[in-house]
Amino acid sequence: MSVSIKVAVRCRPFTIKDKLGVSLHQKSEEEGEVTLLNSSYSHNNFGFTYAWWTAFNYERYVQSDHAICEDMDFVGQMNVYEAVGLKIKKDLMDGNAVVLFAYGLSGSGKTFTVFGPDAADSPDAWFKHATPHDMWGIFPHLAYDMFQDKQDNWKFAMKYFQNVVDIVRDLMSPMGEERSYKGGMRKDADGFMDITWCNAASLKTWDDLRKQFLISNAKKAISPTQFNHQSTRGHCIMTLEIDMPLPPNPEMKQRSRVYVCDLAGTEPAGDIYYAQYEKKVYPNGDIEYINPKPHKDQSKTKSLQDQGKKINLSLSEMAQFFMKMADLVKKKKLAPGVSVAGCNSYFLCKYLKDTMLQARTYLFCAIRPEVTYHNYTFATLGFAENASVIKLAPKKAQLAMSPMERKLMLQLEAMKEQMAKLQGGGSDMAELLAAKQKELANAMDGGTDTNEAQEAQLRQQAEEYGRRGIYLTHFMKDTDKQYLINLDEDPFRSNRFMYIIDKPVIVFGPGGDIKPTSLTVVKGHCTIENNEGECMLIGGSGEVVYNGNKVAKDDKIPMKPFDRIVIGGELLLYRYPGHEPPADDIPSAASAVEEYQNCITNASSEQQSMLDEQMRAFQAEKDKWMNDTQTHKTETDAAKEEHDRAMQAVDREILELLPKTKELKKIVGILDRDQLSFDVTLQRTDDQLGVPKVKVRIVNGATDESIIIDPFEFMKSYSIVKDEMTHLSIAVESERPYEFPEHHDPLVILFDNTFQLGTCTIFPEYLIYGLSTDMDEVHQDVKNISAPYNNVGKLETIWVPLEGPDAEESEDFIPEIDDPADLIGKPWTYKFKIGKSTALPIIADMCYCQYNFFGELFTTETVNEVNTHNPEFTYSFVHHVDKVSQEFLDYLMKPMEIEIFVSPSVRLPKTKVASTNEKILHNMKHGSSSAGANDTVVPGTIMQDGAMGTGTVVGGAVMGTVIENVEDMRKRIEELELANTTLRQQLSEATGSRIGQKLNESLKMDNELNAD
């Protein structure tokens, strides 16, 4: 029997004063209606299973339609659970799998609906309440009820992880384990997707689940944005499996599952900024975060936006999946539970799409009530509308009860009957019963207690780390001794390990009492003296920073609780249990990181001189380019101040990355992957302030290919490789085997990244006149995104006019438009097709295109595992405008860019990165012969053979040799840029009858320039 996805749309309370943008009405038990109000859209009515209005505060905010607000029924948390939670519970009791996933803008109420308040530092967090609470979401109510019904022969097992771009983080791992999502994702015996390496905790009680969430939620990747002061930067997925006897067969069990999928916010990446909030504490203890403003460090916003672009790819793929499924269902070409080909490139679809088609699936879409958010609301409702027609084929999982389980069940029942006859049977009988219940629970876990097995593995790790004087926080968090604990702006990586100060004198470094795993820690790095609780930090041979100030050799500094100490690049917090100021004084990781960054920004005179020279050179080039293109504007004092702040953020970002590129070069040299090298590079942008983007260039010397990635991607890979290096080093010291997972091989984790290869520019002015793309203009050049902006391939693009959004292509349809003004107020429809890309300079393993059309971002399906220089996209999309406006005509007069993204094909060497690799063992003992990171500054470096070039490159902390032809290269780049700018200005002035001629001239001139 097939069922559809049940879709619930819920509107959160107001946050700004505005007109009412939406109404929601529940007409019957499973019939809801959502209507856009004060809308400019032609499609405003939507029907879903549930429509819930929760904007209780409308009286203080709404500026129109008060009567409509008063007419809508308020739906609170308990109303939601009564509407769907009880049905979900029945599904689980019947042995079904249930998928709950929440979709919508950050801060729109997704998490609130499925969980309720869940911030680890909030007193209202659902897991801080042992009994039902008014703010609980669907899952806490559901889990609480299931645990209340729990019987001896039930087993609960939980996993909880977060997907951040292409990494999966196990939020239940005490050691903070994270891996590429491509490794360890498998379907289980019942056909449901699983992340096999993530911890599965066996839960005995409701309190076990609450405690696990309290720990895990503190590790989620979150950032403050203008939409939410704790915006989740990735998709969080929690699975709860419940094994229970299958009635009426006592020899079988049924396995129920609930997947709670709290997705990242759907807002376009370019719309968000990293926010600073004011924290307001009310007399009753309530806390509110108000008045968000952009953070002064613009690199934080840039990093969020870069990460958001990657996260949005998985959401776009999910939207494409629902769109394709809905189209086939409407055409009656798809059977229930059957998936479509493709849409399998990113974590979200790869993990969820097959599972939700064979489960009972509930989609909870969160929207905002204000007209201001209509564009987001309309997109969310479109996603929900496509999902609502998809047909599912739920199936149930069953498994046999083991002979041991059956035996223990019979014994347990017999003991209960005996206790009933004896009216309790005394404490001895109760102890025997409890032991038998535990024996049964262990049998259901497979013969051993899963939690105990994981704990034993942790204890082995603790013993191995202990030989280096490093303690795992998991085991030592209740210590009363003084200690240093690691801090990281990323909560997932923070508070993992401790250095306990348990001796009068503790020396840091190789051969010392504490041997940190960082390669930047040297022998006699520093010392801590402990004189009956009074600790003194003494500078040594290595770099040490104390509360934002560098510590010279032999300097002696008294230590105080909450001091921040950096040893070899590792940020640590000094704690002294029982002797500390109030907990409110504990510095945040973010403030400690900022303090350290300010310190390293005050670089040596040689470093600063190098940096200043590069920035001046880049700014001179930028100003010249702006003048040539006649876009330069006189800077106001405010603009200059903003520019200076942005450039300071660039400086900090560069100085933070430089030592990490150098350290990582040493690590990959040790790991027999010295073909990799890294440079920090500046990429020119269209930013009116002339502020470059900081990127990291990774070169694979074995193939002469290079990629340019964002700093957040580099830092993610850097952290994983460092963790793996630590695992390998400790395994070698402990004389046990260890091998890097294939997806963590430095070649894969660092070089197998998707990056923007180039941009194809087309001039859509002819679309005003109803013309199709001429065959001579189908194949457009793809230009390198960095200097020298040379050709790096071709891309096939075609525009075809249609009579309407549902019409088929026809050669007979030729619109007659002589004057653009004739279009105003009329409909406009074109199909845009992207075909084959040819002659790319790298072998692409994965690729996709993105383009912005009239303010909306469109992404092709990702082409996977092509391993070719000539990938084919076979993309088409019908763009339709109900009523053409002058604004739309002005848009078509401007150039349109299509961005090409690729991921290079990576071939691994035969040698593994493992404890059996003799070269690695030699390098670990004697040091790698590989050179450190490039210590030169090479402005305008150009890769050969069509590979990626870069903008200004900063490759190390010390000024080195400079390429002799830099000035000639700069002059040539300026000539090319001026010629291209003049050409584009001419093309933008082209009109109807001259368009074909001008475009042909552009191709000819471009070819001549590039041939030059």
N, C-alpha and C positions, 0 to 999 in steps of 0.2 A: 504494500500500500504506500503510495507516494504522498508526501506532504510538502508544503511550501515553507520557505524561510519566513518566520514570524518577525515582522518589523515593527519596532516601537520607536516613535519620535517623541522626544521630550524637550521642552523649552525651559531653560534655566531662568533665574531671576534677572532683572535689569541690572546693568552696571553703569549706564550713562543715560542722560535725559535725551529722549528721542521719540519719534512717532512709533506707534505699534506696527511691527512688521509682519506679524503672523498670528493666526488664530488656530486653536486646536480643540476638537470636539470628539468625544467618544460616543458614537451613535448607538452601539450595542456592545456585547461582551468582547467581540473580536472584530470590530469595525470602527476604525478611527478616521478622521478627516483633518487634513492640514491645509490651510489656505494662506497664501501670501497676501498681505495687505499693503496698500500704498506702494504698489509694485509697478515696475516698468516692463516686467516680463509678460509674454503672451500666455505662458503656461503657469497657472497659479494654484490649481487645485490638485491635491494628491490624496490618495487613499491608502491607508496602511492598517495593520492589525490593531495597533494602539496609537493614540495621540494624547499626550499628557502635558498639561499646563502646570508649571511650577513657579511661575513668576509672581510670587506672593506680594512683592514690593512695588507693584505697578503704580500705586497711588503717588509715590514719591518721585517717579521718573517719567511715566508715559505722558506724551504731549498730544495725543489724539486717541479717539476711539475708546474712551473710558467705559462706555456701555458694553462694548464687546469684552473688555477685560472682566467686567463684573459678571458677565454671563458665562464665563468659562469656569469649569469646576477645577478647583485646586487638587493636584495629585501629589501627595507626599510619599516618603519612603515606604511606609507601611502599606499604602494603597498600591504601590508598584509591586510589592512582594505578594500581596493578596491577588493581584491580577495575573502575574506570571510565575512567581516563585513557587506557589503551591503546585502548579502544573509541572514545573521543572522537577520538583521533588517526586511527583508521581512518575515522571519519565525515568528518573534514576531508580526508584524502587522497582520498576518494571525491567531494569537491566539495560536501559538505553545509554548511548553516549549523547551528551548535550554540549553544544557549543554556544557560549555567550560572547559576542564580541561587540565592543563599544567603538563608535566612529564619530568624528566631528572635530571641530576646532579645539585647540588647547584652551582650557578654562571654560568650556561650554557645558561641563557636567558629565562627561563620559565616565570618569572614575567614580564620581559620586553615585551614579546610578548602579553600577555593578558592585562597588565596594562600600561606598560612603567615604567620609574623611579618612585618608590613609597616610598622611604625612607622619613620619616617625616621631617628629618633635611636637605634634599637636596633641593636646589633652583629649580632644574629641575623636582621635583615631579609633576606628572601629575595634581594632584588636586590643585596645586598652579597656574594653568593657566585657566583663565575663558573662553578662546576661543581656538579653535583647535591649537595644537602645533605639531611640527615635531616629537617629541619624544613620543607622545601619542600612547598607545597600542590599542588593539581592543575595550576593554570595554569603555574607556573614549570617543572614537569617537562614539560608538554606543549609549551610554547614552546621550551624548550631542545632537545627531541627534533626539533621541526620545523626549527629552525635548523641542527641537525646534518645533516639530510637536504636542506637547501636546495641548489638548483641554480641555474645562471646565469639561467635563464629563469623564476625565481620572483620574485614581488614581495610584500613584506610592508608593510602600512600600518596604522597604529594611531591610534585616538582614545581619549581618556580624559577623562571629565567627571563632575561631581557635581551632582545635583539637590538643592537645599536649598529646601524648600517649593515656590515657583513660579518659582524661578530656576535656570538651568543655568550652571554655572561650568566653563569650559574649563581643566582642570588642566594642560594642555600649553601654555597661552598665556603667554609671558613677561610680557605686560602685564596678565595677570589679567583677561581678558575674561569678562564674565558678561552674560546676557540672560534675558529672560522666556522660559520654555519654550514659550510660545505662538508665538514667532517663530522661523522657521528649521527647524521640525520637518516633514520631508517624507519620503514614501516614494520610494525610488530606483527605477530602471527595473525592478528585479527584485521590487519589492513589499515590500522590507525598510525599516523606519523608519530615518531618519538625522537627525542634527543637522547641518545643512549648513554652518553657520558655524564649527563647531569645527575646530581645526587637525587635519590628518591628516598624521602624520609618516611618511615613508618610512624603513623600517628596513633597513639592509644586513646587520647582524650581531646576534647575541645580546647583545653588549655594548651596542649602541645601545639595545636595549629596556631593559636593566638601568639604564642611565644616565637614560633618560627617566622611569622609575618613581622613581628616587632623587629627581629634581627635583620630579616631580608629586605624590608622596605627601606631601611637606612642605607642600603647599598645601591639603590636605583640611580641611574644617571638622570639627573634633573638639572634644570637651569631656570632662572627667573626670566620670563619674557613679559611683554606688556599684556599678554593674554592671561597669564597665570604666574604667581610668584614661585610655584614649584611645578614647572612644565616638564613632563616626562619626555626625555630625548631618545625615544625608541619604543618598540612594542614590548609590553610586558605580558607574559603568558604563564598562567598557573594551571596546573592539571591536578585533579583529585580523583584517584581511582578508589572504588569501593567494591571489594569482593564480598559476596554474601551467598548463602545457599540458594540453589535454584529450586523453587517449589514446583512440582511436588517430588522432584528427584533428589534424594539425599546424597547421591554420589556425584552430583554436579554443582558447580558454582556459576553464578553470573557475575560479570564484571561491568559495573556501571562506571561511567566517566563523566566528568564535567571539565570543560576547557573554558577558562575565563581569559579572554583576550582583550586587554586594554591597550588600544592602538595609540600610536603617536598622533599628535595634532595634525590636521589636514591643511592648515594654512600654508599658502605659498611661502617658500623659504625667504624670498626677498621682502616679505611683509613684516618679518619679526625683528626685534632688536633685544639685546641683552639688557635687562632692566634692573634698576635700583629702586627699591620700595622703602617707604616709611613704615616702620613697625609700630602699631598703636596697641597698647595694652589697656584694657578697660578694668575698672575696679573689681568686677566679678571674675577677673582672670582671663576673659576672652581676649584673643589676639586677632588683629586685623592688619593686613598689609595693604597700604593705600598709596595713591599718587605715584604710579610707576613712571620713571624717567630713564632715557637711554644712559647706559653706563659710560663714564668718561673714557674708558679704554675701548676704543672702537674695534680693536682686534677681537674682543670677546663677541661682539655682534657679528663680525665677519666669520668667525669660527662657527657660530651657531647657524648662520645662513648657509655656509658651505656644507655643514653636516646635514642641515635640513633638506638641501637639494638631493642628497643621497637617500635620506629617509623617505622623501616623497616619491622616489622611484618605485618603491615597493607598494606604496599606496596607489600610485597611478596604475601599476600592473594589476592590483586587485580591482580597481575600477574598470579597467579594460576587460578583465575576466568576467565580471558581472555583466558588462555591456554585451559581450559576445554571447554569453550564456542566455541572456534575456532575449536577444535577437533570434537565436535558434529556437528557444522555447515558444516564442510568439509565432514563429513560422512552423511550429510543430515538427521540428527536425531533430529534437534532442529528447531522448528518453530520460525519465527521472533518475537522478543519481549519477548520470553519465557526465563526465567533464569534457572540456574542449581541449584541443591541442594547443601547445604553447603556454604562455603566461606562467612560466616556471623558472624565471631567471633570478628572482629575489626571494629572500627568506619567507616573507609573509605568504605568498601564494604557494611556494614550495611546501611549506609546513601545513597550511590550513585548507587548501582548496579541496583536496580529496577527503580529508577528515570531515569537513562540515557537510559534504554532500551525502555522507553515510551516517550522519548524526541528526538529532533534532536541534535545529539551529535557530537562535534568536539574535537578531541584530538590533542594537540599541543606538539610535542616532541622536546626538545631542545638538541642539541649535540655540541661537540667541534670539531674544524677542525684538531687538531694535532693527529699524530699517537700515541703519548704517551697515549692518552685517548681511544685507540681502544677498550679495554675490556669494558669500560663503554658504548661506542657508540654502540658496538655490542649488548649488553644487552638491551639498549634502543630501538634499531631497532627491536629486537626480540619481545619486548613488543608491539611495534606499529604494527608489522606485524600480530600478533594474534588479536589485536583490530580491524584491518581493515576489517576483514571478518565477523564480528559480525553483525547480522541483527536486526534492530530496528523496533518497531511498534509504531510510534509517535501517541499520542492522544492529543486532545484539551480539555481544561477545560472551561465550561460554567456555568453561574449562573444567576438567575433571578434578574432583577432590582426591588428594593423594590417600593411599591406604592409611598412612600415619594420621592424617587429619580426621579420617572417618573413625579410626580407633579412639583418638583423643576426644572426639565429639561424643562418642558413646560413653566414655569414662566420665566426661564432664557432666553429662545429663544424669548419669547414675549417682554421682556425688551430690548434685543439686536435689535429687529426689530423697537421698538419705538425709541431707541437712533439713529438708522440709519435714521429714518424719520426726527428726530429733529436735525440731523447733530451734534450729540454729546450729546445734552441734558443738558449740564452744569455739574458743580461739584456735585450737589445734586444727579443727575441721576447716575453719575459715582460711587458715594458712595453707592447708593442703589444696583447697579450692583455688586460691589465688595462684599457687604454683602451677596447678594444672591449666589454668587460664593462660598463664604466661607461656607454658609449654605449647599450648595450642596456637597462640599468637606467633611463636617462633616457627612452628611448623608451617603456618600460612605464609610466613616470610621466606620459605624455602629451606627451612631447617636451621637457619641461624638468624639472629636479630640483625636486620639490615643496618640499623643505626649503630649497633655495636661493631659491625664489620667496617663501616666508614670511620668510626672512632679509632679503631685499631690502625687503619691506614694513616690517619692523622697523627697518631702517636709515633708511628715510624718516622714520619716527616719531622715531627717535633724533636725526636732524638737526633736525627741527622743535622737539622739546623742548630741544635744545641751544641754540637761540636764546634760550631763557629761562634758560640756565645750569643746566638740569636734565639729568642723565644717566640713561639706562636701565641698571639693574643688570645686565641680560642681557649688555651689552657691556663693562661696566667692573668686573666683580666681581674681576678680578685686579689692580686698580690698586695702586700702592705709595704713593699720595698720601693725605693725610688727607681724610676725607669725613664727611658726615652721611647716614644712610640711614633711610628711613621705617620706623616700627614700628607694628604694629597687632595688637590682640588676636586678630583674625581672621587666621590665617596666610595665607589667600588674598590678602589685601590688603597683607601685610607685605613689606618688602625689594624693592619694585618700582623705586624711583628713588633717586638719590643727588645730593647737593650736594657737589661736589669743591672742596676748599679749595686752589686752585692759584694764588692771587694774594696779595700782601702785605696787601691790604685788599679785603674782599668785603662789599658792601652788599646787604641783602635788601629787596625791595619794588619796586613799579613804577618803572621807570627805573633800577633798580640792576643789579648784576651777576647776581644770582639773583632771578628773578621767580616765586615759587611761584604755583600756580594758584588758591589759596584767595582768596575775596573778602574775607576778614577781614585779609589782609595789606595794610598801607598803605605809602605812600612813606616810605623811611628807617625801616623797621620795626625793624631792628637791624643790627649790623655785626660781622664777625669779622676780627680782625687776626692775621696769621700772620707771626711774626718768627722765621724759620729753624726752623720746626717747633713753636715755642711759640705756641699759639693763645690769643687773648683774645676772649671774648664781651662785646660792649658793647651795653647797652640803648639802644633808640631810641624811635620814636613809637608802636610797636605793642606788643601784649601778648606777652611772652616769659616762659617758665617754665624755670628751670634746676634740675634735680634736685629737683623738687617745691616750689621757691620762686620767687615772682615776681621779675622783674628790673626794677628801676626805670630810668628814662631816665638815660643816662650812667654807669650802674654798669658796672664792669669786672671780669670774672670769668675767672680762668685756667681753661682747659678741660683735662680729663683723659680718656683713653680710657674708653669705656663711660658717659660722661655722657649724661643724658637731657635733651634740649632741646625745648621746644615753641614753635613759631613759628606764630602765627596759627591755633592749634588743631591743627597738624600735629605729631605726636610723632616725634622724630628721635633716633637714637643716634649718638654721636660715635665714629668708629673711626680708628685710626692704625696701619696695617699695620706689623708689625715692632717696635712699641713698646707692645704691649698686655700686660696681665696674662694668666694662663692662661685658656683658653677657658671653663673652668668658672665664671669670674667674670662672664661675660656676663649682664646682667640679662634676664630673660624679658620678653616683651611684656606679659604679664599683670601683672607687678609694676610695670612702668613706667606702665601705664595706671592702676593703683590709686594709684600715687604722684601722678599728675596729678589724678585724681579727688579725692583728699584735699586737694589744693591749691585746686581750684575750689570744694570744699565750704566752705572758709574764705572765704566770699564777703564782699563789702563789707557794712558795717553796714546799709546801706539794703536790700540784697538779703536779708540774714539776718533783718532785722526783718519784712520782707514775708512770708518763708517761715514764720517762727515764728507770726505772726498767723494765717496760713491753717491751719497744723497745729493750733493751739489751737482754732480755730473748728470744724474738722472733728472733732477729738476730742470737743469738747463735744456736737456733734450726735450722734456715735456713742454716747457714754455715755448721753445722753437716750434714744436709741432702744433701747439694751440694757436700760435700766431699765424702759421701757414694756413691753417684750416679756418681762420677767422672766427674761431669760437672762444678765443681768450677774452675774459672779462676783467675789468678792474677789480682788484681785490678790496673788499671793505675790511675794516679792522676786525669785524666779527669773523669774516671768512678766513682771514689770515690766522686768527687765533684757533679756529677750528682746524685749519690745515696743519698748524704746528702741533696740535694735540694728536692729530691722526698720524703725523710723521713720527712723533715720539712713540706711539703705539707700534709703528713699524720697526723702529729701532729696538724696542724691547723684545718684539717677536723674533727678530733676527738674532739678537744676542742670547735669547733663550734656546734657539735651535742650533746655533753653531757648535757648542760643546757636545750636543747630542749626536750631531752628524759625525763628529770626530770619534766619539765613543763607539757609535754603531759601526763605523768603518773598522775599528779594532776588533769588535765582536765578530763581524762577518769574516774577517781575516782568520781569526782563530777557528771559526766553524767551517773552514774549507769552502767559503763562498766569497773569496776576495775579488771575484769579477764584478761585484757590486760596488758602486761609489756614490757619494751623496754630496750635493751642493745646495746651499740656500740661494734662491733666485728671486728677483723682483720682476713681476709681470705688469706691463703697462695696462691701464684700464681706461675706460671712458669717464672716470670720475672727474667732475668739474673742478675739483680741488687739486687734481694732479697727483693723487696719492696712489702709489703702486700697491699691488697685492703681493704678499709674501708667499712664496711657493717653495717646494723642495723638489729638486730634480734628482732622479735616480737613474743611473746609467748601468746597463748590463754590458760590460766590456766584452763578454763572449759573443754577443750578437750585434754589437754596435747600435743598440737601440736604447732610447731613453724615454722616460715618462716624466710628467710634471704633476705633482699631487699637492693637495692642500695640507697645511701643517697638522690639522687634526688627524688626517689619515696617516701621516708619517708618525705622529706621536702614538697612535694606536698600535701600529706595527712595531715601533721601537719598544714599547712596553711589553708586548708579547714576546719579541725576540729576547729581551732581557730576562723575562721570567723563564723562558725555555733554557737560556744559558745557565741560569741559576739551577734549574732542575738537573741539567746535564752535569754541571760541576759537582753538585752534591752527590749525584749518583756515582760519579767517578771516584770521589773521595770515599764513598761507602762500598765501593767495589761491587756494585750491582748494575745490570744493563739498563740503558735508557736510550730511546730514539725519539727524535722530534716527530710529532705527527706530520704527515706529508703537507698538510695545509699550513703548517707553521714553519716549514723550511724557509729560510730567509729569502730565497729566490721567489717563492710563492707569495708569502705574506707581504713582502716589500714591492715586488715588481708586478705581480698579478693584480694591478689596481686599475680601475676605470678612470680615464682622464680625458679632458677635451683635447682632441688632436688638432682640430681646425674649425674654420667657419666658412660656410658657403653663403655668399651675398647675392640675393636676387632683387630685381626692381619690379614690383608688382603694379606699376602704374597702368599697364595695359589692361589690367583686370577691370578698370573703370569702364572700358569700352566694350566689354563682353568678348574679348579675344581669347583664344586658346594659346598655349605656349607654342611658339614656332619650333619646328623640329631642330633648327640650327641652334636653338637656345636651350635645349633640354639638358645638355650636360654642362654644368657650371663648375668653375674652379673651386676647390677647397683650399683656403688660405691658412697657413700656419698662424696660430694665435699669438706667436711671439716674433720678435725681430729675427730674421729679415722679412717676415710675412710672405714667404715664398709659397708656391703651389705645393700642396702635399696630396693631391689627388683630384678626382672629379666626382660629382654627385648628380644623379639623374633626378630632375624635378619637373613636374608637369601640372599645369592648372587647366581644368576643363569646366566651361560654364554649364550649368544645369537649369532646367525650367523651374525646379523647386527642390526642397530638401529630400523628397521621396522619389524624385525622377531618376531615370536611368540616363546614362550618357547617350547622346545622339548627335551625329554629325550635322543633322538638319537644323539643329537649334543654334541660330546665330543671332544674338541680340543686336538690335540696331540702336546704338547710342552715339550721337554726334557731339552732344554737349553734356559734360559731367553733371551739370545742374539738373538735367532730366532725370537723374537717378534718385535725387533726394525725395524721400518719402516712399520709395518703392522697395520691394524685396530684392535681395542680391544673394545668389547661390553659386558656389564653385566647389568642385571636388579637387582637392590637392593630393597629389601622389608623389611619393618618394620611392625611387627604385634602386638601382644599383650604384654603389660607390666603387670607383676603380682607382688602381695605382696608388693605394695607400702605402706609406713608407714602412709600415710594420705589418707583421702577420697578426691579424686580429682574431682573438678567441671569442670576444663578445663585443657587440657594438650597438649603439642606438643613436637617434637624432632627437633634438629638441628645437622647438621654435616658438616664438611668441606671436600670436595673431590677435591683434586688436585688444591687447591687455590680458590675454589668457594664454597660459603655457600649455603646449601640446607635446607629447612624447610618443615616439614610435614604439612598437614592440621591440624588445631587446632580442637581437639575433645572437644565438648561442652556438658555441663550439663549431665555428665556421672555419677557423684556421686558414685564412686566406687574406690576400691583399685586396680582394674585390668582393666585399660583403654585399648582400642584396636585402633590402628592407621590405619590399612589397607592402608599403604603407599607403593607406588612402583615408581621407577624412573629408566629410562634406561640411564646409563652412557656410553658414546661412545667417543673414542679417534680415530681420523682419522689415525694418524701415531704415533705409540709408540716410545718414546724417552728414552734415558738412565735416564733422569730426572724423567720420569713417573715410570720407574722400581724402581728407588731409593725411590720414594714416596710410592709404594706398599710394600716396605720392612719395613716401619715404622708402629707403632701402629696407629689406627684410632679411634677417640673418637666420640661418639654420646651423646649429652647432652639432658637430660630429664628435661623439664620444666612443672611445675604444678601450679595450683591455687586451694587452699583448698576450700572445700564446707563449707559454713558458714550458721549456723542456728541462727537466731536472737531470743533473749528472747521475751517473750510476752510483757514485759514492753517497752514502746516507749521512745525515747529520746525526751521529749516534756515538755511544761510548765504545763502539767497536771500530771506529774510524781512526786508524793509526796516525794520520796526519793531524787530526784534531787533538789526540792525546799528546802528540809531540808539541803542538802549538800551546796547549794549556800548560805544559811543563816548562817550555823554553821561550814562549812568546811567538807571535806570528811574524813572519817575514814581510807581511803585507804592510804597505805604508799607511799612515794615518789619513784622515780626511784631507782632501785637497786644501792646502794652506795658501792658495792664491786667490787673488781677486781678479776675475777675468770679465771685464765689461763686454757685453754683446757677443758672447761666444756663439759660434755657429757650428752645429753638428754637420758632418759630411754625409753624403749619400742620401740626402733627403730626410735624414732623421730630424727629430725635434731640435730647434734652436731654443735659446733662452733669451730673456731680457738681461738686465744687469745681474751678474752673478756674484755672490759673496760666499767664498768657499771655505774660509777658516778664520781663526782669530788673529792671525798675524799676516801683515802685508807681505806678499811674495813677489814672484816674477809677474810681469805684465806683458801681454801679447803685443808685439811691435806695431801691428797694423790697426790698432784700436781706432785711432783718429780717422784713418781712411775708411774704415768700416762704418763709423758713425756718419760721416759725410754721405756715403753711398746710401745708407738707410734713410737719411733725411731727404735725399733726392727722390728715392722711390716713394716715400710717403707723400711728398709734395705732388709728384706726378699722379699718384692714385687719388689724392684728395681733389685735385683739379678735375680729373676724369669723372669722379663721382658727382661733383657739383654740376658738370655738364649734363650727366645722365639724369640728374634730378630735375633739370629744367626741360627735359624732353616732353613733347606732347604727342597726341594721338598718331598723326601721320608720320612723325619722325622717330617713333619709338624703336621700330625694328632696325633702322639704320644706325641709331646711336648705340644700341646694344651690340650690334655687330662690330662697330668701331671699338667698343670697350673690350671685346674679346681679342681683337687684333692688337690693340695697344698693350693689354695685359700680357699677351704672349710675347710681345717684343721686349717688354720690361723684364719679364722673368727669364727670357733667353739671355738677356744681358747679364 
